[in-house]
Amino acid sequence: MGNASFEDIKRIDENGIEYWEARDLMKVLEYGKWENFEKVIEKAKTACTKSEQYIDDHFADVSKVIKAGKGAVHTLNDYKLSKYACYLIA
């Protein structure tokens, strides 16, 4: 992803709502391992709850299917994040 910025990784869904994917944000924030970044996401979810926001409004669980070598298929966990979720993570 190189030197991508927060705005570079923004996506817009079919309803015109902007969101960010956690695995993209992980790279922008320079985390090397998903497992470490997931710990940060869990802390951000706790902060979200403490601020009386609904986690599901800001952290939507999504999965990605990727093809690996020799025809293997892997499912990766990811999150569709609101701007507020990104703020809590950062």
C-alpha positions as CSV (number, residue, x, y, z in Angstrom):
1,M,0.0,0.0,0.0
2,G,3.1,2.2,0.2
3,N,2.5,5.7,1.6
4,A,-1.3,5.6,1.4
5,S,-3.2,8.1,3.5
6,F,-6.4,7.8,5.4
7,E,-8.4,9.4,2.6
8,D,-6.7,7.2,0.0
9,I,-8.2,4.1,1.5
10,K,-11.7,5.5,2.0
11,R,-14.5,3.5,0.2
12,I,-18.1,4.4,-0.5
13,D,-20.8,1.8,-0.4
14,E,-23.9,1.4,-2.6
15,N,-25.8,3.9,-0.4
16,G,-23.2,6.6,-0.7
17,I,-21.8,6.0,2.9
18,E,-18.1,6.2,3.4
19,Y,-16.2,3.5,5.2
20,W,-12.8,2.1,5.7
21,E,-11.6,-1.5,5.8
22,A,-9.6,-2.5,8.9
23,R,-6.9,-4.4,6.9
24,D,-6.3,-1.2,4.8
25,L,-6.2,1.0,7.9
26,M,-3.8,-1.4,9.6
27,K,-1.3,-0.8,6.8
28,V,-1.7,3.0,6.9
29,L,-1.1,2.9,10.7
30,E,1.9,0.6,10.0
31,Y,0.9,-2.4,12.0
32,G,2.8,-5.5,10.9
33,K,0.4,-8.2,12.1
34,W,-3.3,-8.6,12.0
35,E,-3.3,-10.2,15.4
36,N,-1.8,-7.1,17.0
37,F,-4.2,-4.8,15.2
38,E,-7.2,-6.8,16.3
39,K,-6.2,-6.1,19.9
40,V,-6.4,-2.4,19.1
41,I,-9.8,-2.9,17.4
42,E,-11.1,-4.7,20.6
43,K,-10.0,-1.7,22.7
44,A,-11.7,0.7,20.3
45,K,-14.9,-1.3,20.5
46,T,-14.8,-1.0,24.3
47,A,-14.3,2.8,24.0
48,C,-17.2,2.9,21.6
49,T,-19.5,1.2,24.1
50,K,-18.3,3.5,26.9
51,S,-19.2,6.5,24.7
52,E,-22.8,5.0,24.5
53,Q,-22.5,4.2,20.8
54,Y,-23.6,1.0,19.2
55,I,-20.6,-1.1,18.1
56,D,-22.5,-2.5,15.1
57,D,-23.0,1.0,13.8
58,H,-19.2,1.5,13.6
59,F,-17.6,-1.9,13.4
60,A,-19.2,-4.3,10.9
61,D,-17.7,-7.7,10.7
62,V,-16.9,-8.7,7.1
63,S,-14.9,-11.5,5.7
64,K,-12.8,-11.7,2.6
65,V,-12.1,-14.8,0.6
66,I,-8.6,-14.9,-1.0
67,K,-7.0,-17.5,-3.2
68,A,-3.6,-18.8,-2.2
69,G,-1.2,-21.0,-4.0
70,K,-2.2,-24.4,-5.4
71,G,-5.9,-23.5,-5.4
72,A,-6.2,-23.1,-1.7
73,V,-8.8,-20.6,-0.4
74,H,-8.6,-18.7,2.8
75,T,-11.2,-16.6,4.6
76,L,-9.8,-13.5,6.3
77,N,-11.7,-11.6,9.0
78,D,-12.0,-7.9,8.4
79,Y,-14.1,-5.0,9.6
80,K,-16.0,-2.3,7.7
81,L,-15.3,0.8,9.8
82,S,-17.0,4.2,10.2
83,K,-14.9,7.3,10.5
84,Y,-15.6,7.3,14.2
85,A,-14.3,3.7,14.5
86,C,-11.1,4.8,12.7
87,Y,-10.7,7.7,15.1
88,L,-11.0,5.3,18.1
89,I,-8.5,2.9,16.6
90,A,-6.0,5.7,15.8
